């Protein structure tokens, strides 16, 4: 599944990274603890979080994640957007709760 498929099927807002919507998603990781993501997320994962600062992008880049999905109507901070554009990482958003987002992504990946 691609990030574009995720965006279209879940009606996600694309805050940045439009040029990388064809990144392949191989799994997902849900956490708001940056060290947890750094230790356990895998390359190609979609990261679901409510964190909106630039350190999220540093970890997403380090782990070569497919994209970041911000939940609960959170919007990226300006420094997060700037870093995401520089690192070419799609940052997406939704008003849905983390639980629903994770469930939908899981279903799409295992369909």
N, C-alpha and C positions, 0 to 999 in steps of 0.2 A: 504494500500500500504506500502511496506517496503522501506527502504533506498536502498537496492539492486535493487529493481525495478526501482527506480528513477535513479540510476547510469546507469543501463543498457539502459533504454529508452531515457535518455538524453545524453548518452555517456560522463559522467562526469569523471574527474580525481579524484582518491581517494588518498588524501595526507596522511591520517592516519585513523584509526578506522575500518580497514578491519574486525575485529572480531565482530563488531556491525552493520553490514550491514542488519541484520534482524530486527533492530529496526522498530517499526511500526510508520508510519507517519499519523497523524490525522488531519493535517491542515498545514498552512504555515503562516509565518510572514516575512514582508519585511521592513527593517529599518536599517539605519546606525547610529541611535541615541541609544546608549546603554541604557539610562534610559527609553526610549520608549519601548524597547524590554523587559526590566526588569518589566515594569509596565503592559504590555498587551499581550505578547506572552504566549501561553498556552503549557502545557505539551504535548509532542509528535509532536510539530510543527517542520517543517523544516524552518530554519532561512536563508534568502537570504540577503547577505550583501557584501560590498566591504572592510569592516574592517578586518585587518589581524594581530591584536595583541592579546596577551594572555587574555586581559579582556573580549574578545568575548567568550572565553571558560568558564571563570568564570560565566558569565551570562547564557550561554547554559547549564552548569551543574546545576546551581541554579534553572533554570526553567524546567529542565529535558527535553530538546529539543531532537528531534530525530537525528538531524545532522545540520551542518552549510554548506551552499553553498556559495563559494566565486565567484563573477562575474567579468567580464571584464578582464580576464586573471590574476587577482591578485593571488598571492601565499602567503601562510601563513608564517609569521615570524617564526624564529627558536623557540622563546619562546612560540609562539602560538602552534606549533606542539608538543613541549614538554608537555605543559599543557594539550592539547587534548589527547595525549597518556595516560597521567596519569589519566585523567577523563574518558577515553574510549569513547570519542565523535567523530564520523566520521566527518572529514573535507573534503569537496569535492570542485571541482573547474570546471569552464567553462570559455571560452572566450566570451560567449554571454553577452548581455546587461541585466540589471536587469529586464526591462520590459518584454523581451521575456522569460526569465527564470520563472518569476512569472506567466505569462500566461500559459506556458506549465505545470507547476506544478498544477495550478488551474484546467486545463483541465483533467489532469490525476486523480486528486482527485475527480472530479465530473463526471467521465465517467460512 
